[in-house]
Amino acid sequence: GTRMRSAEVARADSGIGQTPARKWRNRAAETLSSLQAWEAHRPCTDCGERDLPVETDAQNCNQRRADLCEKCCKRRTERKESVLEFVNTEASYGEDLRIIKEEFYLPMQAAGLLSQEQLLGVFSNIQELIDLNENFLEILQEEIDRAFDQSDDDLMTVCIGEIFLEFVNMLPAFQTYCLQQSSSVNMLNTLEKEKELLRIFLNVSQNDNTALRRMNLRSFLMAPLQRVTKYPLLLSRIIKATTEYHPDHGSLREAKSRIESHLEHINMKTKQEGNTWTLRSFRQDSKKKREVINIEMRETALKTVGWLREETRFVMEGPLQLAQPPDGQWVKKGSKTLKFQNMQVLLLVNMKRVSESSLESAEPGPVKDAVLVLIRDKNNGKFHLLREPLRLSNCIVSTDPDCDDTFELIEIRREAFVFRDSDRARTHHWFRQIRRYSRELGSWKKRRNALPNIMISTPHSRP
């Protein structure tokens, strides 16, 4: 049957007269030339402008850039260079950390030049920084390799901002190191005066050990400070060369803001401790100040719950208004009768890591625990907890259609709280997040649609 149909088609085609055939050829030629004209004026895929040079693919760029305007072509090159600069400088910083450990710390430890306590005093948390750098670098290198494997030679699929935010736990580790820096240097100076063998070792190392590039231990110990202050600059360069339509654009800006706030926080702490040095100072604006306060709150919250930093995720944080109804019957009275006070609230989640060997790069596993930490607004420069954290596994969260600007959190067999944000949408967001974790962890999962007051009167040990 198929053969016959194709024969019919052929017969029908061959019946076309010469005039229609010529017309069709003319139309094809017209279509081709209009396609070429459109091709010459098609929009640039990066910016949407139509100022493409006609001879782009032959002259300016290679084939994969044929649909980019000259400006975006140049911008992509700059972005690629900035991304590679970020990764390469992270690698050479890692090399300096390795030198500190291999050429100074371990030989000094092996030769018994310093006691374990003195080594800790001089080298601080250098091992933590080494681990973080290795994990961070591994993910960065993997992303670069994957991009090249997928023929993304411009590295457009590499999202440095996103990766940086995943490793935002590096920042407290840098803070620990920076804050101990002046006492580390002072201790090293004192020990060098006291211990002749140490002095000889450091001199010989600097002059004869080629790995050290004739630099002394003090120069190497500055590497983490230099690295942490370089991040904003490196991220700025990538931001400048990344179009705002790029999926990483928001994360890059957020990463830059987070690192600047941390540096601001480190500076504030150093001043408090009466040290003379500060890291490169940043333009003070209200957003930075707010973020510095958030860092302090996170530290307070982490200390309170006693979880490992690398297993903790700060899901939400910020101001909320809180009221405690005297008898739990807040809905009937309506929230107008409630007295609200301002609070800082943090929702912390403890993620069990799947692989224990490399905490940072391991996939986060199931949620082990979730708590709400309630902090009173700052008083005398210090944060105070309102009470011990609320464990969401022991809480029921509910909302009422008649009072949709608030939600209620009941701690089983204990207290009830009513929360609200000045912004209704944000109140709902808080509610959804808190409810999600209380359901995930609560022992009444199977009866989640039951009414809160029924739940409370029911022994929650039952399935």
Protein Blocks (a to p, Z undefined) as FASTA:
>chain_A
ZZmmmmmmmmmmmmpcfklmmmmmmmmmmmmmmmmmmmmmgccfklopacbcfklmmmmm
cfklmmccfklmmmmmmmmmmmmmmmmmmmmmmmmmmmmmmmmmmmmmmnomacfklmmm
mnmmmlmmmmmmmmmmmmmmmmmmmmmmnopanommpcfklmmmmmmmmmmmmmmmmmmm
mmmmmmmmmmmmmmmmlmmmmmmmmmmmmklnopafklmmmmmmmmmmmmmmmmmmmmmm
pcfkbmklmmmmmmmmmmmmmmmmmmmmmmmnopabdcddddddfklmmmmmmmmmmmmm
mmmnopafklpccfbgcdddddddfklpammnopklpccdddddddddddddfblklmml
pccdddfbdcdddddddeehiacdfbdcddfklcccdddfklmmbccdddehiacddddd
fblklmmmmmmmmmmmmmmmmmklmmmmpcfklmmmpcfkbZZ
